[in-house]
Amino acid sequence: MRPPNKKRNNEASAPEFKAFHNYAKISPRKVRLVMNLIRNMPVSAALDQLKVMPQRGAVLVDKVLKSAIANADQAIENEGVRDPDGVVIQPQPEVDVDDLYVHDAIANEAPRQKRWRPRARGSAYPYRKFYAHLIIRLRPRAKKEA
């Protein structure tokens, strides 16, 4: 695992853009491996990284990341940029989609489905189907102080 990037924008009033995929049909453990790789990456580098990854979770994460980028583009265009609490920031900050990075990428566990498979002599074998909630949050890089 890479060391954490020190250039995170942790300001309370920083604009944030997010996208979700609830009940994704994949184990959260498998998706977490992909999410850990793109965390703290610029958006363009994360998209390039996801294109070449062989994991099935990379396709799901790619869709969520593209959705977050589209949400950011729409919010910037309609002057509806919000802070992490969901309040519209006034006046609107100068934000560009190219300056965004993956601030947070989370794969939470969703409710499992419990199923039964028939076995020999009338017995049953339980198994579980795993689902995940995928969350990606984008933020612009922190401004460099002089």
C-alpha positions in Angstrom: 0.0 0.0 0.0 1.2 3.5 -0.9 2.0 6.1 1.8 -0.8 8.6 2.2 -0.6 11.8 0.1 -0.1 14.9 2.2 -1.8 17.2 -0.3 -5.4 16.4 0.8 -7.9 19.2 1.0 -9.4 18.7 4.5 -10.9 22.2 4.8 -14.4 22.2 6.3 -15.7 24.5 3.5 -14.0 22.7 0.6 -16.4 21.9 -2.3 -17.2 18.2 -2.5 -18.8 16.1 -5.3 -19.9 12.6 -4.7 -21.5 9.6 -6.4 -22.9 6.3 -5.0 -23.6 2.8 -6.2 -25.7 1.0 -3.7 -26.2 -2.8 -3.7 -23.4 -3.5 -6.2 -23.2 -7.2 -6.8 -19.7 -7.7 -5.7 -18.0 -8.4 -2.4 -16.8 -5.2 -0.6 -13.4 -6.9 0.0 -12.8 -7.3 -3.7 -13.8 -3.7 -4.5 -11.7 -2.2 -1.7 -8.5 -3.4 -3.4 -9.4 -1.3 -6.4 -10.6 1.7 -4.3 -7.4 1.8 -2.3 -5.4 2.2 -5.5 -7.2 5.3 -6.8 -7.6 7.1 -3.5 -5.7 10.5 -3.5 -5.2 10.3 -7.3 -6.1 13.0 -9.7 -9.3 12.2 -11.6 -7.6 11.7 -15.0 -4.9 9.4 -13.5 -7.5 7.4 -11.7 -9.5 6.9 -14.9 -6.3 5.7 -16.7 -5.5 3.4 -13.9 -8.9 1.8 -13.9 -8.8 1.2 -17.6 -5.9 -1.2 -17.4 -6.9 -3.0 -14.2 -8.0 -6.7 -14.7 -10.3 -6.8 -11.7 -14.1 -6.9 -12.2 -14.5 -4.2 -9.5 -12.5 -1.8 -11.7 -15.5 -1.6 -14.1 -17.9 -0.7 -11.3 -15.6 1.8 -9.7 -15.0 3.4 -13.2 -18.7 3.9 -13.6 -19.1 5.5 -10.2 -16.1 7.7 -10.8 -17.5 8.9 -14.1 -20.8 9.6 -12.4 -19.0 11.7 -9.7 -17.2 13.7 -12.5 -20.5 14.3 -14.3 -22.1 15.4 -11.0 -19.2 17.8 -10.5 -19.5 19.2 -14.0 -23.3 19.7 -13.6 -22.9 21.4 -10.2 -20.2 23.7 -11.6 -22.2 24.6 -14.7 -25.4 25.3 -12.7 -23.6 27.1 -9.9 -24.7 24.6 -7.3 -21.4 23.7 -5.7 -21.9 22.4 -2.2 -19.7 21.9 0.9 -19.5 18.5 2.6 -22.6 19.4 4.7 -24.7 19.9 1.6 -25.1 23.6 1.8 -24.6 25.6 -1.4 -21.5 27.7 -1.2 -21.9 31.4 -1.8 -20.2 33.0 -3.6 -19.4 30.1 -5.9 -15.7 29.0 -5.9 -13.7 28.8 -9.1 -13.5 25.0 -9.6 -12.4 23.1 -12.7 -13.2 19.4 -13.3 -9.5 18.8 -14.3 -8.3 20.0 -10.9 -10.3 17.4 -8.9 -8.9 14.4 -7.1 -10.4 11.3 -5.5 -10.6 12.5 -1.9 -12.4 9.5 -0.6 -13.3 6.1 -2.0 -15.2 3.7 0.2 -16.6 0.3 -0.2 -19.1 -0.5 2.6 -20.8 -3.8 3.2 -24.4 -4.1 2.1 -26.9 -6.6 3.5 -26.1 -10.1 2.5 -28.6 -12.5 0.8 -28.7 -15.8 2.5 -29.4 -18.8 0.2 -29.6 -22.6 0.6 -28.3 -25.2 -1.7 -29.7 -28.7 -1.6 -27.3 -31.5 -0.5 -27.3 -35.2 -0.1 -30.0 -37.1 1.9 -32.3 -34.1 2.2 -29.9 -31.7 4.0 -29.1 -28.2 2.9 -25.9 -26.1 2.6 -26.1 -22.4 3.4 -24.2 -19.8 1.3 -24.2 -16.0 1.2 -24.3 -13.6 -1.7 -22.3 -10.4 -0.9 -23.2 -6.9 -2.0 -21.4 -3.6 -1.5 -22.2 0.1 -1.3 -19.6 2.1 -3.3 -19.0 5.8 -2.5 -16.6 8.2 -4.2 -16.0 11.8 -3.1 -14.1 14.3 -5.2 -12.5 17.5 -4.1 -10.3 20.2 -5.7 -6.7 20.3 -4.6 -5.9 22.7 -1.7 -4.6 26.1 -2.8 -0.9 26.5 -2.3 0.0 29.2 0.2 2.7 31.7 -0.7 
